[in-house]
Amino acid sequence: MEKKVLVLNLDHTPIGIVNIQKAFVLTFLEKATSLVHFDSLEIRTVDRVFPYPAVIRLYEYKNIPYKGVMLNRNNLFKRDQHTCQYCGGEKSLTLDHVIPRSKGGKSSWKNLVTACHRCNTLKGDKTPEQAGMQLRNMPFRPTLSYFLAEYAERHATEWLPFLEVKPVG
C-alpha cells in the first residue's frame, strides 16, 4: 500500500491528504516543505535519492472554508468504531436517533449513534433513559483531525504530533 502524505497549511492546520506524487511535485516546485519523513522509505530516480515525505507544509496560506466532516452513514460508523453504542456488538449495525425523530430529534452528529439491530429494536421509539439503556459513548461532532488521527494510528504515526484531536463543541 502506498503511504499517504499529510498536507498542512502555513499555520500548521491539517487541510488534506495527498498521494506521494502530488507531495513530491509540491516540494520539488517549492510550494511546500517536507517537515517529517517516513524513516524506511525513499524516492529513487536514476541518479538521486529523495526522502519520502510524511508531512508537508505549504509555503503560502490557503484560505479553505471549513465545511466540517460530512454527516453520513460511513462517517458515523467510523466515529463509533463500528460498534453498537449500547451493547458493544459489531454485527447487524444500523443508525439510531438517540432522541427519536417522533420526539423532535434531528439527524445530527450529536443525536445519531451506531446501534445493532437488536438494540435499535429494543430501544424503539424511546429515549435511552425511557428504554433503560445506557450509551457507552456520548455522540459528538468529529473534526477532520479526528479522522486523520484514526488513519494515522494505523498507517502513519508520523502525523500524530500535527493532529490535535478534540471533539467539536
N, C-alpha and C positions, 0 to 999 in steps of 0.2 A: 504494500500500500504506500502510495506517495504521501509524504508528510505535507501538511498544510502550513501556511505561514500567517501569523497574526499581524494585522496592519493596525498601527496606532496613528492617531492624528498628531499634530505637532505638540498638543498639550498632553500627550500620552493616554488619551481615551481610546479604547478599542473601537474601531469602526468597521471591521470586517475580517474576512479570511480570504486569502488568495492562494492559487497554486504556485509551485516553485518557479515556473516560467515567468509569471507576472511579477513575482517578487524580485527575481533576478533582473528583469528588464528595468523595474523601478529603481533598483540600487545601481545598476550599471549606467543608467541615464542620469544619475544623481538627483532623482526626485525623492529618494528615500535613503535612509541609512539603516544598516543592519545593527541591531542592539544586542541580540543574542543569537548564537548558532547552535545547531544540533551537533553534539560532540562527534559522533561516529560517522557523520555523513559529509560528503563534499561533492562539489560540482566539477567535473573534469571536462576540459576541452582538449584539443590536440596538443597544445603547448602550455596550458595553465591549469591551475587548480584553485577553486574558489571555495570558501566556507559555505555551507548550506544554511541559509538564514532560518531562524525560528520565529523571530520577531523583528519587524521593520517599523521605522517611524518616518512619516512623511516630513519633508523639509518645509512645506507650506501648509498652513492651516486650511482645512477644507470644511466649509460650513455645511454640515449634514443635519437637516432637521430630524429630531428624534421622533420616530413614529412608534417606538416600543416593539415588543415581541408580539407577533400576530397570535391572537387567540384562536386556536384550532385544536382539534382532537389530538393530533400528533404531539403538539407542544404541551398540552395538558398531561398527556401520558408521560412525556419526558420529565416535566416538572415533578410529577408524583412518582417518578422512578418505576413506572409500570406496575404499581401495586395498589390494591384496594386500600383506600384511606380509612376504612372501617375495620377490616379484619386482617389486612396484610396479604391477602391472596393475590395470585398473579394470573389466574385463569378467568376467561369469560369477562373481560373488562369492558365497562361501559362508562358513561359520564353521569354524574348525579348533581342535581342542583341542591346545595345544602339547604337553602330556603326554597321550597318548591315554587315553581312558576305560578301555580294557582294561589299562592300566598304572597305574590308580589316579588318573588325572587327573580333576579335578572341573570342573563347569560354573561357572566363576567369572571375575570380571573379569581376574584375573591368569593365567588359563590359556586364555582364548579370544582368538583373533585373527581378523581378516578375511583370507581366502585365496581366490585364484581357484580355479576347479575343477581346472585343470591342476596347480597346486602342491599342492593338497589331495590329489589322486590320487597325485602323485609321493611325497609325504611318507608317505601311507598310515598304517599303524599303528605309526609310529616317532616318536621324538623328533626335533626338528630336527637335533641332532648326529648321531644314527644315520642320518638320511637325507642328511647332508651339506648341509643347508640352513641359512641364517642369517636370523634375524629382523631386519628393518630397524629396528623399534622394540620395546622390551620392553612387554608388556601391563601396564596399570595400572588401578587403580580411579579413575575420574574423579569430580570433585566437581560440584556444581551450578554453581559459579562457572566451571568449565572449559567447560561447555556454554553458559552465558550469555556468556562471553567470545567463544566461537566465533560466536554470533549477533551480538554487539556489533561484532566486527571488520568484519562485512558491513553492518550496519544501524544501529548506534548507538554510535559511537566515544566518545560522551559517557559511557558506562557504564564504560569500561575502568579509570579510576582507582579505581573502587569494587570491582573484582573482583580478588581475589588468586588467581592461577592456579597451583596446585601439585597434582601427583597426590597422592592419599591413600595413605599407607603401604601 
